[in-house]
Amino acid sequence: MKPENPNSHQLSAEEGHQLLDLARQTITAQLGIAQPQPAAIDMKAPFLAMRRGTFVTLKKAGDLRGCIGSLT
């Protein structure tokens, strides 16, 4: 039996929500819109150490404002 690839982990809904909150906090803090807040995520969580692609799309009032990322 082939061992499971540790990088193939699918994020749970909770992990996805935590990452979305972290991304929003980071963007607003970097833009000076809000003060940085302590992350509501365990920064040592195993799923954060996995190598994976990341893609971010920013919209304002439903209109595309920008996107960046890599699928690998």
PQR file of N, CA, C, O and H, with PARSE charges and radii, in Angstrom:
ATOM      1  N   MET A   1       0.844  -1.186   0.000 -0.4000 1.5000
ATOM      2  CA  MET A   1       0.000   0.000   0.000 -0.0000 2.0000
ATOM      3  C   MET A   1       0.886   1.246   0.000  0.5500 1.7000
ATOM      4  O   MET A   1       1.839   1.341   0.774 -0.5500 1.4000
ATOM      5  N   LYS A   2       0.572   2.170  -0.849 -0.4000 1.5000
ATOM      6  CA  LYS A   2       1.336   3.412  -0.966 -0.0000 2.0000
ATOM      7  C   LYS A   2       0.968   4.359   0.182  0.5500 1.7000
ATOM      8  O   LYS A   2      -0.217   4.572   0.439 -0.5500 1.4000
ATOM      9  H   LYS A   2      -0.202   2.093  -1.478  0.4000 1.0000
ATOM     10  N   PRO A   3       1.964   4.934   0.882 -0.5600 1.5000
ATOM     11  CA  PRO A   3       1.638   5.863   1.975  0.2800 2.0000
ATOM     12  C   PRO A   3       0.965   7.121   1.442  0.5500 1.7000
ATOM     13  O   PRO A   3       1.256   7.586   0.339 -0.5500 1.4000
ATOM     14  N   GLU A   4       0.065   7.654   2.248 -0.4000 1.5000
ATOM     15  CA  GLU A   4      -0.640   8.876   1.853 -0.0000 2.0000
ATOM     16  C   GLU A   4       0.333  10.046   1.802  0.5500 1.7000
ATOM     17  O   GLU A   4       1.190  10.188   2.674 -0.5500 1.4000
ATOM     18  H   GLU A   4      -0.170   7.277   3.143  0.4000 1.0000
ATOM     19  N   ASN A   5       0.198  10.874   0.788 -0.4000 1.5000
ATOM     20  CA  ASN A   5       1.023  12.070   0.655 -0.0000 2.0000
ATOM     21  C   ASN A   5       0.595  13.066   1.727  0.5500 1.7000
ATOM     22  O   ASN A   5      -0.555  13.504   1.726 -0.5500 1.4000
ATOM     23  H   ASN A   5      -0.498  10.759   0.080  0.4000 1.0000
ATOM     24  N   PRO A   6       1.495  13.437   2.647 -0.5600 1.5000
ATOM     25  CA  PRO A   6       1.101  14.381   3.717  0.2800 2.0000
ATOM     26  C   PRO A   6       0.723  15.750   3.175  0.5500 1.7000
ATOM     27  O   PRO A   6       0.073  16.523   3.878 -0.5500 1.4000
ATOM     28  N   ASN A   7       1.108  16.072   1.948 -0.4000 1.5000
ATOM     29  CA  ASN A   7       0.767  17.370   1.365 -0.0000 2.0000
ATOM     30  C   ASN A   7      -0.583  17.352   0.656  0.5500 1.7000
ATOM     31  O   ASN A   7      -1.015  18.375   0.126 -0.5500 1.4000
ATOM     32  H   ASN A   7       1.636  15.444   1.377  0.4000 1.0000
ATOM     33  N   SER A   8      -1.258  16.191   0.640 -0.4000 1.5000
ATOM     34  CA  SER A   8      -2.530  16.107  -0.068 -0.0000 2.0000
ATOM     35  C   SER A   8      -3.721  16.397   0.843  0.5500 1.7000
ATOM     36  O   SER A   8      -4.869  16.265   0.420 -0.5500 1.4000
ATOM     37  H   SER A   8      -0.907  15.359   1.070  0.4000 1.0000
ATOM     38  N   HIS A   9      -3.462  16.785   2.072 -0.4000 1.5000
ATOM     39  CA  HIS A   9      -4.504  17.080   3.056 -0.0000 2.0000
ATOM     40  C   HIS A   9      -5.484  18.126   2.521  0.5500 1.7000
ATOM     41  O   HIS A   9      -5.072  19.196   2.072 -0.5500 1.4000
ATOM     42  H   HIS A   9      -2.529  16.893   2.416  0.4000 1.0000
ATOM     43  N   GLN A  10      -6.760  17.816   2.570 -0.4000 1.5000
ATOM     44  CA  GLN A  10      -7.787  18.795   2.212 -0.0000 2.0000
ATOM     45  C   GLN A  10      -8.092  19.616   3.462  0.5500 1.7000
ATOM     46  O   GLN A  10      -8.254  19.065   4.551 -0.5500 1.4000
ATOM     47  H   GLN A  10      -7.094  16.947   2.935  0.4000 1.0000
ATOM     48  N   LEU A  11      -8.168  20.903   3.300 -0.4000 1.5000
ATOM     49  CA  LEU A  11      -8.499  21.760   4.438 -0.0000 2.0000
ATOM     50  C   LEU A  11      -9.928  21.512   4.881  0.5500 1.7000
ATOM     51  O   LEU A  11     -10.824  21.323   4.059 -0.5500 1.4000
ATOM     52  H   LEU A  11      -8.037  21.350   2.416  0.4000 1.0000
ATOM     53  N   SER A  12     -10.127  21.515   6.177 -0.4000 1.5000
ATOM     54  CA  SER A  12     -11.480  21.439   6.708 -0.0000 2.0000
ATOM     55  C   SER A  12     -12.134  22.812   6.538  0.5500 1.7000
ATOM     56  O   SER A  12     -11.459  23.801   6.252 -0.5500 1.4000
ATOM     57  H   SER A  12      -9.399  21.669   6.845  0.4000 1.0000
ATOM     58  N   ALA A  13     -13.426  22.857   6.714 -0.4000 1.5000
ATOM     59  CA  ALA A  13     -14.127  24.142   6.621 -0.0000 2.0000
ATOM     60  C   ALA A  13     -13.579  25.110   7.669  0.5500 1.7000
ATOM     61  O   ALA A  13     -13.404  26.296   7.389 -0.5500 1.4000
ATOM     62  H   ALA A  13     -13.975  22.053   6.947  0.4000 1.0000
ATOM     63  N   GLU A  14     -13.309  24.611   8.867 -0.4000 1.5000
ATOM     64  CA  GLU A  14     -12.779  25.466   9.939 -0.0000 2.0000
ATOM     65  C   GLU A  14     -11.396  26.000   9.582  0.5500 1.7000
ATOM     66  O   GLU A  14     -11.118  27.179   9.802 -0.5500 1.4000
ATOM     67  H   GLU A  14     -13.451  23.648   9.095  0.4000 1.0000
ATOM     68  N   GLU A  15     -10.528  25.156   9.036 -0.4000 1.5000
ATOM     69  CA  GLU A  15      -9.199  25.604   8.620 -0.0000 2.0000
ATOM     70  C   GLU A  15      -9.311  26.665   7.528  0.5500 1.7000
ATOM     71  O   GLU A  15      -8.576  27.653   7.546 -0.5500 1.4000
ATOM     72  H   GLU A  15     -10.754  24.199   8.857  0.4000 1.0000
ATOM     73  N   GLY A  16     -10.211  26.469   6.595 -0.4000 1.5000
ATOM     74  CA  GLY A  16     -10.422  27.446   5.530 -0.0000 2.0000
ATOM     75  C   GLY A  16     -10.892  28.785   6.073  0.5500 1.7000
ATOM     76  O   GLY A  16     -10.427  29.837   5.634 -0.5500 1.4000
ATOM     77  H   GLY A  16     -10.808  25.667   6.581  0.4000 1.0000
ATOM     78  N   HIS A  17     -11.811  28.745   7.025 -0.4000 1.5000
ATOM     79  CA  HIS A  17     -12.299  29.989   7.648 -0.0000 2.0000
ATOM     80  C   HIS A  17     -11.185  30.692   8.401  0.5500 1.7000
ATOM     81  O   HIS A  17     -11.083  31.918   8.360 -0.5500 1.4000
ATOM     82  H   HIS A  17     -12.189  27.891   7.382  0.4000 1.0000
ATOM     83  N   GLN A  18     -10.345  29.921   9.092 -0.4000 1.5000
ATOM     84  CA  GLN A  18      -9.229  30.518   9.835 -0.0000 2.0000
ATOM     85  C   GLN A  18      -8.252  31.194   8.875  0.5500 1.7000
ATOM     86  O   GLN A  18      -7.774  32.296   9.145 -0.5500 1.4000
ATOM     87  H   GLN A  18     -10.428  28.925   9.125  0.4000 1.0000
ATOM     88  N   LEU A  19      -7.958  30.537   7.763 -0.4000 1.5000
ATOM     89  CA  LEU A  19      -7.038  31.138   6.790 -0.0000 2.0000
ATOM     90  C   LEU A  19      -7.637  32.388   6.159  0.5500 1.7000
ATOM     91  O   LEU A  19      -6.927  33.369   5.938 -0.5500 1.4000
ATOM     92  H   LEU A  19      -8.346  29.642   7.543  0.4000 1.0000
ATOM     93  N   LEU A  20      -8.923  32.364   5.871 -0.4000 1.5000
ATOM     94  CA  LEU A  20      -9.586  33.537   5.300 -0.0000 2.0000
ATOM     95  C   LEU A  20      -9.535  34.709   6.285  0.5500 1.7000
ATOM     96  O   LEU A  20      -9.247  35.839   5.889 -0.5500 1.4000
ATOM     97  H   LEU A  20      -9.500  31.567   6.050  0.4000 1.0000
ATOM     98  N   ASP A  21      -9.811  34.445   7.556 -0.4000 1.5000
ATOM     99  CA  ASP A  21      -9.728  35.504   8.571 -0.0000 2.0000
ATOM    100  C   ASP A  21      -8.312  36.058   8.669  0.5500 1.7000
ATOM    101  O   ASP A  21      -8.121  37.271   8.763 -0.5500 1.4000
ATOM    102  H   ASP A  21     -10.044  33.527   7.877  0.4000 1.0000
ATOM    103  N   LEU A  22      -7.314  35.164   8.647 -0.4000 1.5000
ATOM    104  CA  LEU A  22      -5.924  35.598   8.716 -0.0000 2.0000
ATOM    105  C   LEU A  22      -5.557  36.459   7.509  0.5500 1.7000
ATOM    106  O   LEU A  22      -4.886  37.480   7.656 -0.5500 1.4000
ATOM    107  H   LEU A  22      -7.470  34.179   8.571  0.4000 1.0000
ATOM    108  N   ALA A  23      -5.993  36.055   6.325 -0.4000 1.5000
ATOM    109  CA  ALA A  23      -5.712  36.834   5.114 -0.0000 2.0000
ATOM    110  C   ALA A  23      -6.357  38.218   5.196  0.5500 1.7000
ATOM    111  O   ALA A  23      -5.726  39.220   4.859 -0.5500 1.4000
ATOM    112  H   ALA A  23      -6.539  35.226   6.205  0.4000 1.0000
ATOM    113  N   ARG A  24      -7.596  38.270   5.639 -0.4000 1.5000
ATOM    114  CA  ARG A  24      -8.285  39.564   5.757 -0.0000 2.0000
ATOM    115  C   ARG A  24      -7.591  40.472   6.757  0.5500 1.7000
ATOM    116  O   ARG A  24      -7.401  41.660   6.497 -0.5500 1.4000
ATOM    117  H   ARG A  24      -8.108  37.456   5.913  0.4000 1.0000
ATOM    118  N   GLN A  25      -7.208  39.911   7.909 -0.4000 1.5000
ATOM    119  CA  GLN A  25      -6.514  40.702   8.924 -0.0000 2.0000
ATOM    120  C   GLN A  25      -5.179  41.226   8.392  0.5500 1.7000
ATOM    121  O   GLN A  25      -4.819  42.381   8.620 -0.5500 1.4000
ATOM    122  H   GLN A  25      -7.362  38.945   8.120  0.4000 1.0000
ATOM    123  N   THR A  26      -4.466  40.377   7.692 -0.4000 1.5000
ATOM    124  CA  THR A  26      -3.160  40.768   7.160 -0.0000 2.0000
ATOM    125  C   THR A  26      -3.295  41.874   6.129  0.5500 1.7000
ATOM    126  O   THR A  26      -2.545  42.849   6.167 -0.5500 1.4000
ATOM    127  H   THR A  26      -4.759  39.439   7.506  0.4000 1.0000
ATOM    128  N   ILE A  27      -4.239  41.736   5.208 -0.4000 1.5000
ATOM    129  CA  ILE A  27      -4.438  42.740   4.158 -0.0000 2.0000
ATOM    130  C   ILE A  27      -4.849  44.077   4.757  0.5500 1.7000
ATOM    131  O   ILE A  27      -4.283  45.109   4.394 -0.5500 1.4000
ATOM    132  H   ILE A  27      -4.848  40.944   5.177  0.4000 1.0000
ATOM    133  N   THR A  28      -5.821  44.084   5.665 -0.4000 1.5000
ATOM    134  CA  THR A  28      -6.274  45.358   6.236 -0.0000 2.0000
ATOM    135  C   THR A  28      -5.177  46.011   7.074  0.5500 1.7000
ATOM    136  O   THR A  28      -5.048  47.235   7.085 -0.5500 1.4000
ATOM    137  H   THR A  28      -6.281  43.246   5.959  0.4000 1.0000
ATOM    138  N   ALA A  29      -4.387  45.196   7.776 -0.4000 1.5000
ATOM    139  CA  ALA A  29      -3.286  45.765   8.564 -0.0000 2.0000
ATOM    140  C   ALA A  29      -2.217  46.356   7.650  0.5500 1.7000
ATOM    141  O   ALA A  29      -1.697  47.436   7.931 -0.5500 1.4000
ATOM    142  H   ALA A  29      -4.492  44.202   7.767  0.4000 1.0000
ATOM    143  N   GLN A  30      -1.884  45.669   6.568 -0.4000 1.5000
ATOM    144  CA  GLN A  30      -0.851  46.161   5.655 -0.0000 2.0000
ATOM    145  C   GLN A  30      -1.295  47.416   4.914  0.5500 1.7000
ATOM    146  O   GLN A  30      -0.469  48.260   4.568 -0.5500 1.4000
ATOM    147  H   GLN A  30      -2.306  44.792   6.340  0.4000 1.0000
ATOM    148  N   LEU A  31      -2.586  47.541   4.674 -0.4000 1.5000
ATOM    149  CA  LEU A  31      -3.112  48.730   4.000 -0.0000 2.0000
ATOM    150  C   LEU A  31      -3.364  49.883   4.965  0.5500 1.7000
ATOM    151  O   LEU A  31      -3.751  50.974   4.547 -0.5500 1.4000
ATOM    152  H   LEU A  31      -3.258  46.856   4.955  0.4000 1.0000
ATOM    153  N   GLY A  32      -3.146  49.642   6.254 -0.4000 1.5000
ATOM    154  CA  GLY A  32      -3.349  50.689   7.253 -0.0000 2.0000
ATOM    155  C   GLY A  32      -4.810  50.927   7.571  0.5500 1.7000
ATOM    156  O   GLY A  32      -5.152  51.950   8.164 -0.5500 1.4000
ATOM    157  H   GLY A  32      -2.831  48.756   6.594  0.4000 1.0000
ATOM    158  N   ILE A  33      -5.670  50.014   7.193 -0.4000 1.5000
ATOM    159  CA  ILE A  33      -7.107  50.154   7.443 -0.0000 2.0000
ATOM    160  C   ILE A  33      -7.448  49.755   8.872  0.5500 1.7000
ATOM    161  O   ILE A  33      -8.380  50.294   9.469 -0.5500 1.4000
ATOM    162  H   ILE A  33      -5.393  49.183   6.710  0.4000 1.0000
ATOM    163  N   ALA A  34      -6.690  48.812   9.416 -0.4000 1.5000
ATOM    164  CA  ALA A  34      -6.945  48.325  10.777 -0.0000 2.0000
ATOM    165  C   ALA A  34      -5.620  48.011  11.442  0.5500 1.7000
ATOM    166  O   ALA A  34      -4.608  47.782  10.780 -0.5500 1.4000
ATOM    167  H   ALA A  34      -5.933  48.374   8.931  0.4000 1.0000
ATOM    168  N   GLN A  35      -5.650  48.007  12.745 -0.4000 1.5000
ATOM    169  CA  GLN A  35      -4.468  47.629  13.521 -0.0000 2.0000
ATOM    170  C   GLN A  35      -4.312  46.106  13.466  0.5500 1.7000
ATOM    171  O   GLN A  35      -5.306  45.380  13.464 -0.5500 1.4000
ATOM    172  H   GLN A  35      -6.473  48.193  13.283  0.4000 1.0000
ATOM    173  N   PRO A  36      -3.071  45.626  13.421 -0.5600 1.5000
ATOM    174  CA  PRO A  36      -2.868  44.180  13.441  0.2800 2.0000
ATOM    175  C   PRO A  36      -3.489  43.563  14.693  0.5500 1.7000
ATOM    176  O   PRO A  36      -3.361  44.104  15.791 -0.5500 1.4000
ATOM    177  N   GLN A  37      -4.144  42.456  14.518 -0.4000 1.5000
ATOM    178  CA  GLN A  37      -4.773  41.731  15.617 -0.0000 2.0000
ATOM    179  C   GLN A  37      -4.044  40.407  15.818  0.5500 1.7000
ATOM    180  O   GLN A  37      -3.462  39.869  14.876 -0.5500 1.4000
ATOM    181  H   GLN A  37      -4.247  42.016  13.626  0.4000 1.0000
ATOM    182  N   PRO A  38      -4.071  39.885  17.029 -0.5600 1.5000
ATOM    183  CA  PRO A  38      -3.498  38.554  17.222  0.2800 2.0000
ATOM    184  C   PRO A  38      -4.252  37.559  16.342  0.5500 1.7000
ATOM    185  O   PRO A  38      -5.480  37.584  16.273 -0.5500 1.4000
ATOM    186  N   ALA A  39      -3.521  36.704  15.688 -0.4000 1.5000
ATOM    187  CA  ALA A  39      -4.142  35.727  14.794 -0.0000 2.0000
ATOM    188  C   ALA A  39      -5.022  34.772  15.590  0.5500 1.7000
ATOM    189  O   ALA A  39      -4.622  34.268  16.640 -0.5500 1.4000
ATOM    190  H   ALA A  39      -2.523  36.683  15.744  0.4000 1.0000
ATOM    191  N   ALA A  40      -6.219  34.530  15.080 -0.4000 1.5000
ATOM    192  CA  ALA A  40      -7.139  33.582  15.707 -0.0000 2.0000
ATOM    193  C   ALA A  40      -6.888  32.195  15.129  0.5500 1.7000
ATOM    194  O   ALA A  40      -7.818  31.434  14.859 -0.5500 1.4000
ATOM    195  H   ALA A  40      -6.545  34.939  14.228  0.4000 1.0000
ATOM    196  N   ILE A  41      -5.617  31.890  14.948 -0.4000 1.5000
ATOM    197  CA  ILE A  41      -5.230  30.621  14.354 -0.0000 2.0000
ATOM    198  C   ILE A  41      -3.935  30.162  15.020  0.5500 1.7000
ATOM    199  O   ILE A  41      -3.071  30.976  15.345 -0.5500 1.4000
ATOM    200  H   ILE A  41      -4.862  32.508  15.167  0.4000 1.0000
ATOM    201  N   ASP A  42      -3.813  28.879  15.213 -0.4000 1.5000
ATOM    202  CA  ASP A  42      -2.593  28.320  15.780 -0.0000 2.0000
ATOM    203  C   ASP A  42      -1.539  28.323  14.689  0.5500 1.7000
ATOM    204  O   ASP A  42      -1.591  27.500  13.775 -0.5500 1.4000
ATOM    205  H   ASP A  42      -4.514  28.218  14.949  0.4000 1.0000
ATOM    206  N   MET A  43      -0.578  29.245  14.772 -0.4000 1.5000
ATOM    207  CA  MET A  43       0.422  29.385  13.720 -0.0000 2.0000
ATOM    208  C   MET A  43       1.355  28.174  13.633  0.5500 1.7000
ATOM    209  O   MET A  43       2.166  28.087  12.711 -0.5500 1.4000
ATOM    210  H   MET A  43      -0.536  29.914  15.514  0.4000 1.0000
ATOM    211  N   LYS A  44       1.248  27.248  14.577 -0.4000 1.5000
ATOM    212  CA  LYS A  44       2.038  26.018  14.523 -0.0000 2.0000
ATOM    213  C   LYS A  44       1.198  24.833  14.070  0.5500 1.7000
ATOM    214  O   LYS A  44       1.648  23.689  14.144 -0.5500 1.4000
ATOM    215  H   LYS A  44       0.590  27.319  15.326  0.4000 1.0000
ATOM    216  N   ALA A  45      -0.015  25.094  13.602 -0.4000 1.5000
ATOM    217  CA  ALA A  45      -0.892  24.018  13.135 -0.0000 2.0000
ATOM    218  C   ALA A  45      -0.233  23.296  11.955  0.5500 1.7000
ATOM    219  O   ALA A  45       0.310  23.945  11.061 -0.5500 1.4000
ATOM    220  H   ALA A  45      -0.380  26.023  13.541  0.4000 1.0000
ATOM    221  N   PRO A  46      -0.274  21.976  11.947 -0.5600 1.5000
ATOM    222  CA  PRO A  46       0.391  21.209  10.887  0.2800 2.0000
ATOM    223  C   PRO A  46      -0.030  21.591   9.468  0.5500 1.7000
ATOM    224  O   PRO A  46       0.798  21.566   8.557 -0.5500 1.4000
ATOM    225  N   PHE A  47      -1.299  21.942   9.264 -0.4000 1.5000
ATOM    226  CA  PHE A  47      -1.738  22.256   7.901 -0.0000 2.0000
ATOM    227  C   PHE A  47      -1.085  23.520   7.356  0.5500 1.7000
ATOM    228  O   PHE A  47      -1.049  23.716   6.141 -0.5500 1.4000
ATOM    229  H   PHE A  47      -1.972  21.962  10.004  0.4000 1.0000
ATOM    230  N   LEU A  48      -0.564  24.387   8.235 -0.4000 1.5000
ATOM    231  CA  LEU A  48       0.112  25.593   7.767 -0.0000 2.0000
ATOM    232  C   LEU A  48       1.519  25.308   7.255  0.5500 1.7000
ATOM    233  O   LEU A  48       2.076  26.105   6.500 -0.5500 1.4000
ATOM    234  H   LEU A  48      -0.593  24.228   9.222  0.4000 1.0000
ATOM    235  N   ALA A  49       2.092  24.191   7.655 -0.4000 1.5000
ATOM    236  CA  ALA A  49       3.450  23.841   7.240 -0.0000 2.0000
ATOM    237  C   ALA A  49       3.472  23.090   5.906  0.5500 1.7000
ATOM    238  O   ALA A  49       4.545  22.857   5.349 -0.5500 1.4000
ATOM    239  H   ALA A  49       1.640  23.544   8.269  0.4000 1.0000
ATOM    240  N   MET A  50       2.313  22.715   5.395 -0.4000 1.5000
ATOM    241  CA  MET A  50       2.263  21.952   4.148 -0.0000 2.0000
ATOM    242  C   MET A  50       2.534  22.846   2.950  0.5500 1.7000
ATOM    243  O   MET A  50       2.038  23.970   2.863 -0.5500 1.4000
ATOM    244  H   MET A  50       1.442  22.904   5.848  0.4000 1.0000
ATOM    245  N   ARG A  51       3.333  22.321   2.028 -0.4000 1.5000
ATOM    246  CA  ARG A  51       3.612  23.057   0.796 -0.0000 2.0000
ATOM    247  C   ARG A  51       2.421  22.872  -0.140  0.5500 1.7000
ATOM    248  O   ARG A  51       2.002  21.748  -0.418 -0.5500 1.4000
ATOM    249  H   ARG A  51       3.735  21.408   2.099  0.4000 1.0000
ATOM    250  N   ARG A  52       1.888  23.983  -0.615 -0.4000 1.5000
ATOM    251  CA  ARG A  52       0.732  23.923  -1.507 -0.0000 2.0000
ATOM    252  C   ARG A  52       0.602  25.249  -2.236  0.5500 1.7000
ATOM    253  O   ARG A  52       1.248  26.236  -1.880 -0.5500 1.4000
ATOM    254  H   ARG A  52       2.228  24.896  -0.389  0.4000 1.0000
ATOM    255  N   GLY A  53      -0.219  25.259  -3.234 -0.4000 1.5000
ATOM    256  CA  GLY A  53      -0.462  26.483  -3.974 -0.0000 2.0000
ATOM    257  C   GLY A  53      -1.355  27.425  -3.194  0.5500 1.7000
ATOM    258  O   GLY A  53      -2.126  27.007  -2.329 -0.5500 1.4000
ATOM    259  H   GLY A  53      -0.743  24.458  -3.522  0.4000 1.0000
ATOM    260  N   THR A  54      -1.239  28.685  -3.510 -0.4000 1.5000
ATOM    261  CA  THR A  54      -2.061  29.704  -2.860 -0.0000 2.0000
ATOM    262  C   THR A  54      -2.497  30.706  -3.912  0.5500 1.7000
ATOM    263  O   THR A  54      -1.695  31.122  -4.747 -0.5500 1.4000
ATOM    264  H   THR A  54      -0.614  29.025  -4.213  0.4000 1.0000
ATOM    265  N   PHE A  55      -3.745  31.090  -3.875 -0.4000 1.5000
ATOM    266  CA  PHE A  55      -4.255  32.069  -4.817 -0.0000 2.0000
ATOM    267  C   PHE A  55      -5.216  32.978  -4.078  0.5500 1.7000
ATOM    268  O   PHE A  55      -6.092  32.506  -3.353 -0.5500 1.4000
ATOM    269  H   PHE A  55      -4.397  30.751  -3.196  0.4000 1.0000
ATOM    270  N   VAL A  56      -5.057  34.275  -4.257 -0.4000 1.5000
ATOM    271  CA  VAL A  56      -5.907  35.259  -3.587 -0.0000 2.0000
ATOM    272  C   VAL A  56      -6.554  36.145  -4.633  0.5500 1.7000
ATOM    273  O   VAL A  56      -5.886  36.665  -5.526 -0.5500 1.4000
ATOM    274  H   VAL A  56      -4.345  34.659  -4.846  0.4000 1.0000
ATOM    275  N   THR A  57      -7.857  36.310  -4.513 -0.4000 1.5000
ATOM    276  CA  THR A  57      -8.618  37.192  -5.397 -0.0000 2.0000
ATOM    277  C   THR A  57      -9.265  38.271  -4.532  0.5500 1.7000
ATOM    278  O   THR A  57      -9.941  37.964  -3.550 -0.5500 1.4000
ATOM    279  H   THR A  57      -8.401  35.888  -3.787  0.4000 1.0000
ATOM    280  N   LEU A  58      -9.057  39.527  -4.898 -0.4000 1.5000
ATOM    281  CA  LEU A  58      -9.645  40.643  -4.158 -0.0000 2.0000
ATOM    282  C   LEU A  58     -10.755  41.272  -4.991  0.5500 1.7000
ATOM    283  O   LEU A  58     -10.573  41.594  -6.165 -0.5500 1.4000
ATOM    284  H   LEU A  58      -8.508  39.776  -5.696  0.4000 1.0000
ATOM    285  N   LYS A  59     -11.904  41.436  -4.353 -0.4000 1.5000
ATOM    286  CA  LYS A  59     -13.041  42.073  -5.017 -0.0000 2.0000
ATOM    287  C   LYS A  59     -13.548  43.206  -4.144  0.5500 1.7000
ATOM    288  O   LYS A  59     -13.448  43.156  -2.919 -0.5500 1.4000
ATOM    289  H   LYS A  59     -12.051  41.175  -3.399  0.4000 1.0000
ATOM    290  N   LYS A  60     -14.088  44.217  -4.782 -0.4000 1.5000
ATOM    291  CA  LYS A  60     -14.713  45.328  -4.070 -0.0000 2.0000
ATOM    292  C   LYS A  60     -16.055  45.569  -4.735  0.5500 1.7000
ATOM    293  O   LYS A  60     -16.132  45.846  -5.932 -0.5500 1.4000
ATOM    294  H   LYS A  60     -14.169  44.257  -5.778  0.4000 1.0000
ATOM    295  N   ALA A  61     -17.107  45.459  -3.945 -0.4000 1.5000
ATOM    296  CA  ALA A  61     -18.470  45.617  -4.463 -0.0000 2.0000
ATOM    297  C   ALA A  61     -18.713  44.670  -5.642  0.5500 1.7000
ATOM    298  O   ALA A  61     -19.401  45.025  -6.599 -0.5500 1.4000
ATOM    299  H   ALA A  61     -17.044  45.234  -2.973  0.4000 1.0000
ATOM    300  N   GLY A  62     -18.147  43.473  -5.565 -0.4000 1.5000
ATOM    301  CA  GLY A  62     -18.344  42.482  -6.601 -0.0000 2.0000
ATOM    302  C   GLY A  62     -17.437  42.617  -7.813  0.5500 1.7000
ATOM    303  O   GLY A  62     -17.424  41.741  -8.678 -0.5500 1.4000
ATOM    304  H   GLY A  62     -17.588  43.185  -4.788  0.4000 1.0000
ATOM    305  N   ASP A  63     -16.679  43.706  -7.884 -0.4000 1.5000
ATOM    306  CA  ASP A  63     -15.784  43.927  -9.023 -0.0000 2.0000
ATOM    307  C   ASP A  63     -14.383  43.430  -8.680  0.5500 1.7000
ATOM    308  O   ASP A  63     -13.900  43.638  -7.567 -0.5500 1.4000
ATOM    309  H   ASP A  63     -16.690  44.417  -7.181  0.4000 1.0000
ATOM    310  N   LEU A  64     -13.739  42.777  -9.631 -0.4000 1.5000
ATOM    311  CA  LEU A  64     -12.389  42.283  -9.437 -0.0000 2.0000
ATOM    312  C   LEU A  64     -11.433  43.450  -9.265  0.5500 1.7000
ATOM    313  O   LEU A  64     -11.388  44.359 -10.094 -0.5500 1.4000
ATOM    314  H   LEU A  64     -14.132  42.608 -10.535  0.4000 1.0000
ATOM    315  N   ARG A  65     -10.658  43.414  -8.168 -0.4000 1.5000
ATOM    316  CA  ARG A  65      -9.675  44.452  -7.903 -0.0000 2.0000
ATOM    317  C   ARG A  65      -8.242  43.956  -8.144  0.5500 1.7000
ATOM    318  O   ARG A  65      -7.338  44.746  -8.416 -0.5500 1.4000
ATOM    319  H   ARG A  65     -10.694  42.676  -7.495  0.4000 1.0000
ATOM    320  N   GLY A  66      -8.055  42.641  -8.042 -0.4000 1.5000
ATOM    321  CA  GLY A  66      -6.738  42.079  -8.283 -0.0000 2.0000
ATOM    322  C   GLY A  66      -6.675  40.644  -7.833  0.5500 1.7000
ATOM    323  O   GLY A  66      -7.519  40.179  -7.067 -0.5500 1.4000
ATOM    324  H   GLY A  66      -8.789  41.999  -7.821  0.4000 1.0000
ATOM    325  N   CYS A  67      -5.671  39.946  -8.313 -0.4000 1.5000
ATOM    326  CA  CYS A  67      -5.453  38.572  -7.885 -0.0000 2.0000
ATOM    327  C   CYS A  67      -3.978  38.232  -8.055  0.5500 1.7000
ATOM    328  O   CYS A  67      -3.280  38.809  -8.889 -0.5500 1.4000
ATOM    329  H   CYS A  67      -4.985  40.324  -8.935  0.4000 1.0000
ATOM    330  N   ILE A  68      -3.532  37.303  -7.264 -0.4000 1.5000
ATOM    331  CA  ILE A  68      -2.140  36.871  -7.305 -0.0000 2.0000
ATOM    332  C   ILE A  68      -2.068  35.476  -6.713  0.5500 1.7000
ATOM    333  O   ILE A  68      -2.859  35.115  -5.841 -0.5500 1.4000
ATOM    334  H   ILE A  68      -4.099  36.835  -6.587  0.4000 1.0000
ATOM    335  N   GLY A  69      -1.126  34.710  -7.188 -0.4000 1.5000
ATOM    336  CA  GLY A  69      -0.940  33.397  -6.584 -0.0000 2.0000
ATOM    337  C   GLY A  69      -0.305  32.411  -7.519  0.5500 1.7000
ATOM    338  O   GLY A  69       0.096  32.742  -8.635 -0.5500 1.4000
ATOM    339  H   GLY A  69      -0.484  35.003  -7.895  0.4000 1.0000
ATOM    340  N   SER A  70      -0.222  31.207  -7.046 -0.4000 1.5000
ATOM    341  CA  SER A  70       0.349  30.099  -7.786 -0.0000 2.0000
ATOM    342  C   SER A  70      -0.407  28.835  -7.409  0.5500 1.7000
ATOM    343  O   SER A  70      -0.755  28.643  -6.243 -0.5500 1.4000
ATOM    344  H   SER A  70      -0.547  30.939  -6.139  0.4000 1.0000
ATOM    345  N   LEU A  71      -0.659  27.984  -8.372 -0.4000 1.5000
ATOM    346  CA  LEU A  71      -1.364  26.741  -8.089 -0.0000 2.0000
ATOM    347  C   LEU A  71      -0.400  25.627  -7.713  0.5500 1.7000
ATOM    348  O   LEU A  71      -0.828  24.519  -7.387 -0.5500 1.4000
ATOM    349  H   LEU A  71      -0.377  28.140  -9.318  0.4000 1.0000
ATOM    350  N   THR A  72       0.894  25.910  -7.757 -0.4000 1.5000
ATOM    351  CA  THR A  72       1.867  24.870  -7.371 -0.0000 2.0000
ATOM    352  C   THR A  72       2.631  25.294  -6.144  0.5500 1.7000
ATOM    353  O   THR A  72       3.492  24.555  -5.667 -0.5500 1.4000
ATOM    354  H   THR A  72       1.241  26.810  -8.023  0.4000 1.0000
TER
END
